[in-house]
Protein backbone atom coordinates (compact mmCIF):
# COMPACT_ATOMS: atom_id res chain seq x y z
CA UNK A 1 0.00 0.00 0.00
CA UNK A 2 2.76 2.50 0.89
CA UNK A 3 4.48 1.84 -2.42
CA UNK A 4 1.26 2.63 -4.30
CA UNK A 5 0.76 5.81 -2.27
CA UNK A 6 4.32 6.90 -3.00
CA UNK A 7 3.88 6.22 -6.71
CA UNK A 8 0.63 8.20 -6.72
CA UNK A 9 2.28 11.18 -5.03
CA UNK A 10 5.14 11.06 -7.55
CA UNK A 11 2.65 11.10 -10.43
CA UNK A 12 0.87 14.09 -8.86
CA UNK A 13 4.18 15.96 -8.79
CA UNK A 14 4.88 15.09 -12.43
CA UNK A 15 1.42 16.20 -13.54
CA UNK A 16 1.51 19.36 -11.40
CA UNK A 17 4.89 20.29 -12.84
CA UNK A 18 3.91 19.92 -16.48
CA UNK A 19 1.87 23.12 -16.79
CA UNK A 20 4.42 25.53 -15.26
CA UNK A 21 7.14 23.85 -17.33
CA UNK A 22 5.24 24.03 -20.62
CA UNK A 23 3.31 27.29 -20.12
CA UNK A 24 4.98 29.41 -17.41
CA UNK A 25 3.25 32.69 -18.34
CA UNK A 26 -0.23 31.13 -18.43
CA UNK A 27 0.48 29.31 -15.16
CA UNK A 28 1.46 32.61 -13.50
CA UNK A 29 -1.79 34.22 -14.71
CA UNK A 30 -3.80 31.28 -13.38
CA UNK A 31 -2.14 31.54 -9.97
CA UNK A 32 -2.91 35.27 -9.85
CA UNK A 33 -6.57 34.56 -10.63
CA UNK A 34 -6.70 31.82 -7.99
CA UNK A 35 -5.41 34.29 -5.39
CA UNK A 36 -8.55 36.36 -6.01
CA UNK A 37 -11.01 33.47 -5.48
CA UNK A 38 -12.86 33.55 -2.16
CA UNK A 39 -12.31 30.82 0.43
CA UNK A 40 -15.79 29.30 0.09
CA UNK A 41 -15.40 28.76 -3.66
CA UNK A 42 -11.89 27.35 -3.18
CA UNK A 43 -13.18 24.87 -0.57
CA UNK A 44 -16.02 23.75 -2.83
CA UNK A 45 -13.62 23.20 -5.73
CA UNK A 46 -11.28 21.26 -3.41
CA UNK A 47 -14.12 19.09 -2.10
CA UNK A 48 -15.40 18.34 -5.60
CA UNK A 49 -11.86 17.47 -6.68
CA UNK A 50 -11.32 15.12 -3.73
CA UNK A 51 -14.66 13.34 -4.19
CA UNK A 52 -14.10 12.98 -7.94
CA UNK A 53 -10.62 11.60 -7.34
CA UNK A 54 -11.86 9.12 -4.75
CA UNK A 55 -14.67 7.93 -7.02
CA UNK A 56 -12.31 7.53 -9.99
CA UNK A 57 -9.84 5.64 -7.80
CA UNK A 58 -12.64 3.33 -6.68
CA UNK A 59 -13.65 2.67 -10.31
CA UNK A 60 -10.05 2.08 -11.45
CA UNK A 61 -9.14 -0.20 -8.53
CA UNK A 62 -12.38 -2.18 -8.63
PDB file as gemmi writes it, atoms N, CA and C in Angstrom:
CRYST1    1.000    1.000    1.000  90.00  90.00  90.00 P 1                      
ATOM      1  N   UNK A   1       0.819  -1.190   0.000  1.00  0.00           N  
ATOM      2  CA  UNK A   1       0.000   0.000   0.000  1.00  0.00           C  
ATOM      3  C   UNK A   1       0.868   1.262   0.000  1.00  0.00           C  
ATOM      4  N   UNK A   2       1.913   1.303   0.810  1.00  0.00           N  
ATOM      5  CA  UNK A   2       2.762   2.496   0.887  1.00  0.00           C  
ATOM      6  C   UNK A   2       3.478   2.757  -0.429  1.00  0.00           C  
ATOM      7  N   UNK A   3       3.815   1.680  -1.129  1.00  0.00           N  
ATOM      8  CA  UNK A   3       4.475   1.843  -2.423  1.00  0.00           C  
ATOM      9  C   UNK A   3       3.516   2.481  -3.429  1.00  0.00           C  
ATOM     10  N   UNK A   4       2.265   2.046  -3.413  1.00  0.00           N  
ATOM     11  CA  UNK A   4       1.256   2.634  -4.298  1.00  0.00           C  
ATOM     12  C   UNK A   4       1.017   4.103  -3.967  1.00  0.00           C  
ATOM     13  N   UNK A   5       0.962   4.422  -2.686  1.00  0.00           N  
ATOM     14  CA  UNK A   5       0.761   5.806  -2.269  1.00  0.00           C  
ATOM     15  C   UNK A   5       1.941   6.674  -2.712  1.00  0.00           C  
ATOM     16  N   UNK A   6       3.137   6.167  -2.547  1.00  0.00           N  
ATOM     17  CA  UNK A   6       4.324   6.900  -2.997  1.00  0.00           C  
ATOM     18  C   UNK A   6       4.318   7.122  -4.497  1.00  0.00           C  
ATOM     19  N   UNK A   7       3.946   6.092  -5.255  1.00  0.00           N  
ATOM     20  CA  UNK A   7       3.876   6.225  -6.709  1.00  0.00           C  
ATOM     21  C   UNK A   7       2.817   7.248  -7.110  1.00  0.00           C  
ATOM     22  N   UNK A   8       1.691   7.245  -6.422  1.00  0.00           N  
ATOM     23  CA  UNK A   8       0.626   8.204  -6.725  1.00  0.00           C  
ATOM     24  C   UNK A   8       1.093   9.626  -6.449  1.00  0.00           C  
ATOM     25  N   UNK A   9       1.783   9.839  -5.349  1.00  0.00           N  
ATOM     26  CA  UNK A   9       2.284  11.175  -5.033  1.00  0.00           C  
ATOM     27  C   UNK A   9       3.321  11.640  -6.056  1.00  0.00           C  
ATOM     28  N   UNK A  10       4.157  10.717  -6.511  1.00  0.00           N  
ATOM     29  CA  UNK A  10       5.137  11.063  -7.547  1.00  0.00           C  
ATOM     30  C   UNK A  10       4.443  11.468  -8.838  1.00  0.00           C  
ATOM     31  N   UNK A  11       3.391  10.748  -9.217  1.00  0.00           N  
ATOM     32  CA  UNK A  11       2.649  11.104 -10.428  1.00  0.00           C  
ATOM     33  C   UNK A  11       1.964  12.454 -10.289  1.00  0.00           C  
ATOM     34  N   UNK A  12       1.470  12.772  -9.094  1.00  0.00           N  
ATOM     35  CA  UNK A  12       0.874  14.091  -8.864  1.00  0.00           C  
ATOM     36  C   UNK A  12       1.914  15.171  -9.101  1.00  0.00           C  
ATOM     37  N   UNK A  13       3.125  14.976  -8.590  1.00  0.00           N  
ATOM     38  CA  UNK A  13       4.181  15.963  -8.786  1.00  0.00           C  
ATOM     39  C   UNK A  13       4.534  16.122 -10.260  1.00  0.00           C  
ATOM     40  N   UNK A  14       4.584  15.022 -10.990  1.00  0.00           N  
ATOM     41  CA  UNK A  14       4.884  15.090 -12.426  1.00  0.00           C  
ATOM     42  C   UNK A  14       3.782  15.866 -13.144  1.00  0.00           C  
ATOM     43  N   UNK A  15       2.538  15.529 -12.874  1.00  0.00           N  
ATOM     44  CA  UNK A  15       1.416  16.202 -13.537  1.00  0.00           C  
ATOM     45  C   UNK A  15       1.337  17.672 -13.144  1.00  0.00           C  
ATOM     46  N   UNK A  16       1.549  17.971 -11.867  1.00  0.00           N  
ATOM     47  CA  UNK A  16       1.507  19.356 -11.403  1.00  0.00           C  
ATOM     48  C   UNK A  16       2.637  20.186 -12.015  1.00  0.00           C  
ATOM     49  N   UNK A  17       3.756  19.570 -12.296  1.00  0.00           N  
ATOM     50  CA  UNK A  17       4.894  20.292 -12.839  1.00  0.00           C  
ATOM     51  C   UNK A  17       4.835  20.518 -14.339  1.00  0.00           C  
ATOM     52  N   UNK A  18       3.972  19.810 -15.027  1.00  0.00           N  
ATOM     53  CA  UNK A  18       3.911  19.923 -16.482  1.00  0.00           C  
ATOM     54  C   UNK A  18       3.450  21.300 -16.950  1.00  0.00           C  
ATOM     55  N   UNK A  19       2.417  21.847 -16.328  1.00  0.00           N  
ATOM     56  CA  UNK A  19       1.866  23.119 -16.795  1.00  0.00           C  
ATOM     57  C   UNK A  19       2.851  24.271 -16.574  1.00  0.00           C  
ATOM     58  N   UNK A  20       3.456  24.427 -15.383  1.00  0.00           N  
ATOM     59  CA  UNK A  20       4.421  25.527 -15.265  1.00  0.00           C  
ATOM     60  C   UNK A  20       5.642  25.340 -16.159  1.00  0.00           C  
ATOM     61  N   UNK A  21       6.006  24.100 -16.444  1.00  0.00           N  
ATOM     62  CA  UNK A  21       7.140  23.853 -17.333  1.00  0.00           C  
ATOM     63  C   UNK A  21       6.803  24.216 -18.776  1.00  0.00           C  
ATOM     64  N   UNK A  22       5.623  23.808 -19.237  1.00  0.00           N  
ATOM     65  CA  UNK A  22       5.244  24.028 -20.623  1.00  0.00           C  
ATOM     66  C   UNK A  22       4.710  25.438 -20.891  1.00  0.00           C  
ATOM     67  N   UNK A  23       3.974  25.994 -19.932  1.00  0.00           N  
ATOM     68  CA  UNK A  23       3.314  27.290 -20.122  1.00  0.00           C  
ATOM     69  C   UNK A  23       3.522  28.180 -18.891  1.00  0.00           C  
ATOM     70  N   UNK A  24       4.732  28.648 -18.643  1.00  0.00           N  
ATOM     71  CA  UNK A  24       4.981  29.414 -17.412  1.00  0.00           C  
ATOM     72  C   UNK A  24       4.170  30.711 -17.305  1.00  0.00           C  
ATOM     73  N   UNK A  25       4.001  31.431 -18.401  1.00  0.00           N  
ATOM     74  CA  UNK A  25       3.254  32.693 -18.341  1.00  0.00           C  
ATOM     75  C   UNK A  25       1.777  32.444 -18.034  1.00  0.00           C  
ATOM     76  N   UNK A  26       1.180  31.456 -18.686  1.00  0.00           N  
ATOM     77  CA  UNK A  26      -0.229  31.133 -18.430  1.00  0.00           C  
ATOM     78  C   UNK A  26      -0.419  30.607 -17.014  1.00  0.00           C  
ATOM     79  N   UNK A  27       0.553  29.840 -16.522  1.00  0.00           N  
ATOM     80  CA  UNK A  27       0.480  29.310 -15.158  1.00  0.00           C  
ATOM     81  C   UNK A  27       0.504  30.458 -14.158  1.00  0.00           C  
ATOM     82  N   UNK A  28       1.361  31.452 -14.391  1.00  0.00           N  
ATOM     83  CA  UNK A  28       1.461  32.609 -13.503  1.00  0.00           C  
ATOM     84  C   UNK A  28       0.132  33.369 -13.480  1.00  0.00           C  
ATOM     85  N   UNK A  29      -0.495  33.543 -14.642  1.00  0.00           N  
ATOM     86  CA  UNK A  29      -1.794  34.218 -14.708  1.00  0.00           C  
ATOM     87  C   UNK A  29      -2.857  33.441 -13.940  1.00  0.00           C  
ATOM     88  N   UNK A  30      -2.829  32.119 -14.080  1.00  0.00           N  
ATOM     89  CA  UNK A  30      -3.803  31.279 -13.380  1.00  0.00           C  
ATOM     90  C   UNK A  30      -3.635  31.400 -11.866  1.00  0.00           C  
ATOM     91  N   UNK A  31      -2.394  31.412 -11.404  1.00  0.00           N  
ATOM     92  CA  UNK A  31      -2.136  31.540  -9.966  1.00  0.00           C  
ATOM     93  C   UNK A  31      -2.616  32.895  -9.459  1.00  0.00           C  
ATOM     94  N   UNK A  32      -2.425  33.943 -10.247  1.00  0.00           N  
ATOM     95  CA  UNK A  32      -2.912  35.266  -9.854  1.00  0.00           C  
ATOM     96  C   UNK A  32      -4.431  35.288  -9.753  1.00  0.00           C  
ATOM     97  N   UNK A  33      -5.100  34.634 -10.690  1.00  0.00           N  
ATOM     98  CA  UNK A  33      -6.572  34.563 -10.634  1.00  0.00           C  
ATOM     99  C   UNK A  33      -7.033  33.744  -9.435  1.00  0.00           C  
ATOM    100  N   UNK A  34      -6.333  32.655  -9.142  1.00  0.00           N  
ATOM    101  CA  UNK A  34      -6.700  31.816  -7.994  1.00  0.00           C  
ATOM    102  C   UNK A  34      -6.567  32.588  -6.680  1.00  0.00           C  
ATOM    103  N   UNK A  35      -5.604  33.492  -6.603  1.00  0.00           N  
ATOM    104  CA  UNK A  35      -5.413  34.285  -5.394  1.00  0.00           C  
ATOM    105  C   UNK A  35      -6.611  35.188  -5.125  1.00  0.00           C  
ATOM    106  N   UNK A  36      -7.391  35.476  -6.157  1.00  0.00           N  
ATOM    107  CA  UNK A  36      -8.552  36.361  -6.014  1.00  0.00           C  
ATOM    108  C   UNK A  36      -9.833  35.598  -5.684  1.00  0.00           C  
ATOM    109  N   UNK A  37      -9.809  34.274  -5.741  1.00  0.00           N  
ATOM    110  CA  UNK A  37     -11.007  33.468  -5.480  1.00  0.00           C  
ATOM    111  C   UNK A  37     -11.265  33.432  -3.968  1.00  0.00           C  
ATOM    112  N   UNK A  38     -12.536  33.566  -3.586  1.00  0.00           N  
ATOM    113  CA  UNK A  38     -12.857  33.546  -2.155  1.00  0.00           C  
ATOM    114  C   UNK A  38     -12.699  32.142  -1.567  1.00  0.00           C  
ATOM    115  N   UNK A  39     -12.574  32.082  -0.251  1.00  0.00           N  
ATOM    116  CA  UNK A  39     -12.312  30.817   0.435  1.00  0.00           C  
ATOM    117  C   UNK A  39     -13.423  29.791   0.225  1.00  0.00           C  
ATOM    118  N   UNK A  40     -14.670  30.228   0.243  1.00  0.00           N  
ATOM    119  CA  UNK A  40     -15.790  29.295   0.089  1.00  0.00           C  
ATOM    120  C   UNK A  40     -15.726  28.583  -1.266  1.00  0.00           C  
ATOM    121  N   UNK A  41     -15.493  29.337  -2.323  1.00  0.00           N  
ATOM    122  CA  UNK A  41     -15.397  28.758  -3.658  1.00  0.00           C  
ATOM    123  C   UNK A  41     -14.215  27.797  -3.743  1.00  0.00           C  
ATOM    124  N   UNK A  42     -13.083  28.195  -3.161  1.00  0.00           N  
ATOM    125  CA  UNK A  42     -11.895  27.347  -3.182  1.00  0.00           C  
ATOM    126  C   UNK A  42     -12.155  26.027  -2.448  1.00  0.00           C  
ATOM    127  N   UNK A  43     -12.859  26.099  -1.323  1.00  0.00           N  
ATOM    128  CA  UNK A  43     -13.177  24.874  -0.572  1.00  0.00           C  
ATOM    129  C   UNK A  43     -14.112  23.964  -1.360  1.00  0.00           C  
ATOM    130  N   UNK A  44     -15.093  24.543  -2.029  1.00  0.00           N  
ATOM    131  CA  UNK A  44     -16.024  23.746  -2.826  1.00  0.00           C  
ATOM    132  C   UNK A  44     -15.281  23.050  -3.964  1.00  0.00           C  
ATOM    133  N   UNK A  45     -14.413  23.789  -4.642  1.00  0.00           N  
ATOM    134  CA  UNK A  45     -13.623  23.202  -5.731  1.00  0.00           C  
ATOM    135  C   UNK A  45     -12.732  22.074  -5.188  1.00  0.00           C  
ATOM    136  N   UNK A  46     -12.112  22.298  -4.029  1.00  0.00           N  
ATOM    137  CA  UNK A  46     -11.280  21.264  -3.414  1.00  0.00           C  
ATOM    138  C   UNK A  46     -12.076  20.030  -3.046  1.00  0.00           C  
ATOM    139  N   UNK A  47     -13.267  20.224  -2.477  1.00  0.00           N  
ATOM    140  CA  UNK A  47     -14.117  19.094  -2.101  1.00  0.00           C  
ATOM    141  C   UNK A  47     -14.554  18.303  -3.326  1.00  0.00           C  
ATOM    142  N   UNK A  48     -14.979  19.010  -4.368  1.00  0.00           N  
ATOM    143  CA  UNK A  48     -15.401  18.336  -5.599  1.00  0.00           C  
ATOM    144  C   UNK A  48     -14.226  17.552  -6.195  1.00  0.00           C  
ATOM    145  N   UNK A  49     -13.046  18.141  -6.161  1.00  0.00           N  
ATOM    146  CA  UNK A  49     -11.865  17.474  -6.684  1.00  0.00           C  
ATOM    147  C   UNK A  49     -11.546  16.207  -5.890  1.00  0.00           C  
ATOM    148  N   UNK A  50     -11.607  16.289  -4.569  1.00  0.00           N  
ATOM    149  CA  UNK A  50     -11.321  15.115  -3.734  1.00  0.00           C  
ATOM    150  C   UNK A  50     -12.335  13.996  -3.949  1.00  0.00           C  
ATOM    151  N   UNK A  51     -13.610  14.350  -3.994  1.00  0.00           N  
ATOM    152  CA  UNK A  51     -14.658  13.341  -4.186  1.00  0.00           C  
ATOM    153  C   UNK A  51     -14.528  12.698  -5.564  1.00  0.00           C  
ATOM    154  N   UNK A  52     -14.280  13.515  -6.578  1.00  0.00           N  
ATOM    155  CA  UNK A  52     -14.097  12.980  -7.936  1.00  0.00           C  
ATOM    156  C   UNK A  52     -12.901  12.039  -7.984  1.00  0.00           C  
ATOM    157  N   UNK A  53     -11.807  12.447  -7.380  1.00  0.00           N  
ATOM    158  CA  UNK A  53     -10.616  11.599  -7.344  1.00  0.00           C  
ATOM    159  C   UNK A  53     -10.859  10.292  -6.624  1.00  0.00           C  
ATOM    160  N   UNK A  54     -11.559  10.344  -5.498  1.00  0.00           N  
ATOM    161  CA  UNK A  54     -11.858   9.124  -4.751  1.00  0.00           C  
ATOM    162  C   UNK A  54     -12.768   8.197  -5.550  1.00  0.00           C  
ATOM    163  N   UNK A  55     -13.776   8.752  -6.209  1.00  0.00           N  
ATOM    164  CA  UNK A  55     -14.669   7.929  -7.019  1.00  0.00           C  
ATOM    165  C   UNK A  55     -13.926   7.294  -8.209  1.00  0.00           C  
ATOM    166  N   UNK A  56     -13.078   8.085  -8.869  1.00  0.00           N  
ATOM    167  CA  UNK A  56     -12.310   7.528  -9.988  1.00  0.00           C  
ATOM    168  C   UNK A  56     -11.342   6.458  -9.514  1.00  0.00           C  
ATOM    169  N   UNK A  57     -10.734   6.651  -8.360  1.00  0.00           N  
ATOM    170  CA  UNK A  57      -9.844   5.637  -7.799  1.00  0.00           C  
ATOM    171  C   UNK A  57     -10.599   4.355  -7.504  1.00  0.00           C  
ATOM    172  N   UNK A  58     -11.813   4.497  -6.967  1.00  0.00           N  
ATOM    173  CA  UNK A  58     -12.644   3.330  -6.683  1.00  0.00           C  
ATOM    174  C   UNK A  58     -12.955   2.568  -7.981  1.00  0.00           C  
ATOM    175  N   UNK A  59     -13.306   3.295  -9.027  1.00  0.00           N  
ATOM    176  CA  UNK A  59     -13.646   2.673 -10.315  1.00  0.00           C  
ATOM    177  C   UNK A  59     -12.416   1.975 -10.917  1.00  0.00           C  
ATOM    178  N   UNK A  60     -11.266   2.636 -10.861  1.00  0.00           N  
ATOM    179  CA  UNK A  60     -10.049   2.083 -11.449  1.00  0.00           C  
ATOM    180  C   UNK A  60      -9.556   0.851 -10.682  1.00  0.00           C  
ATOM    181  N   UNK A  61      -9.654   0.890  -9.365  1.00  0.00           N  
ATOM    182  CA  UNK A  61      -9.138  -0.203  -8.531  1.00  0.00           C  
ATOM    183  C   UNK A  61     -10.125  -1.347  -8.343  1.00  0.00           C  
ATOM    184  N   UNK A  62     -11.327  -1.195  -8.826  1.00  0.00           N  
ATOM    185  CA  UNK A  62     -12.384  -2.183  -8.629  1.00  0.00           C  
ATOM    186  C   UNK A  62     -12.155  -3.433  -9.345  1.00  0.00           C  
TER     187      UNK A  62                                                      
END                                                                             
